[in-house]
Amino acid sequence: MIKTVIIDDQENSRNAIKNLLLKYCPDIELMGEADGVKNGLDLIAKKQPQLVFLDVQMIDGTGFSLLEQIKEYSFKVIFTTAFDRYAVQAIRFSALDYLLKPVDPDELINAVARYKEPGINLNIKLNFDVLLENVKKTNAPSKKIVLSTVDKVHILKVEDVIRCESLENYTQFSIINDARIVMAKTLKEYEELLTEYFFMRVHKSHLVNLNHVVNFIKGDGGYLTMSDGKQVPVSDRKKDELFERLQKL
C-alpha cells in the first residue's frame, strides 16, 4: 500500500480526490488530509507519507512554499491545480507530475501508475530544487529542465539544448559538448514545453533551438546548420515562418 495524504484548502477538492482514489486506486492508503501549508507540514511530519497530493494555491501560501520548508524529502508529489500556466510550466520543466482540477479519473490513474514506475524521480530533491528555482524565475528567459532516465537525472539549462529529434515514441536531446540524452516521451510533448523559449518545430522529426542556428539554406531541400555542425532538414511549409523568426532574433 502507498501511504498518501491530500493537502488542499478546498474541502470539495479534497473529497473529490479522496473519492476517486477509493474508487480507482485500491493500492492507495489515505493517511490524512490538511487544508493549508501549516497544517500540511504538520501532517507530513506526523504521517510520513510516500505520496502527497498537493494543491498549488492555498489560502496561507502555495504548495511550492510548503516544499521550501521541508529539509529532507521522503515522499513524492502529484500537484493539483486549476490551470495556472506558469505553475504548470514550472512543474513540467522539473519532470514532476500534476493534475488539473476538476481531476479526471483516467489522469489520476495514470499519475499514480507513473509514481510506481521504476527509476522515476531517482533523487526527488533535485526535481524539487529545480522546481523552486524555476518558480522564482517565472519571467526570466533562463530556465532549467530535468530529464529523468532510468538510471540518471540530468539537469540542463534550456539554452544548452541545441535540438531535439524524434525517434518514434522517443526523443533524443542534443546538448552542447556533443552530449545525447534519449527520453521516453514524444517530440510533441517537448515542443509544447519549449516553443516559447526560442525553439521551433522545423520538420516532423526535428525541434531546434533557434539560438543555435548557424545558417539557413533556403532552396529546395532546405536545411539548417546547427552550432554542433549537424544539418537539420526544414520542411517546405515551415520555411517562411522560420525565416521570419530568425530575422527577429
Buried (B, 14 or more C-beta within 10 A) or exposed (E): EBBBBBBBBBEEBBEBBBEBBEEEBEEBBBBBBBBBBBBBBEBBEEBEBBBBBBBBBBEEBBBBEBBBEBEEBEBBBBBBBEEBEEBBBBBBBBBBBBBBBEBEEEBBBEBBEEBEEEEBBBEBBBBBBBBBBBBEEEEEEEBBBBBBEEEEBBBBEBBBBBBBBBBEEEBBBBBBEEBEBEBEBBBEEBBEBBEEBBBBBBBEBBBBBBBBBEEBEEEEEBBBBBBBEBEBBBBEEBBEEBEEBBEEE
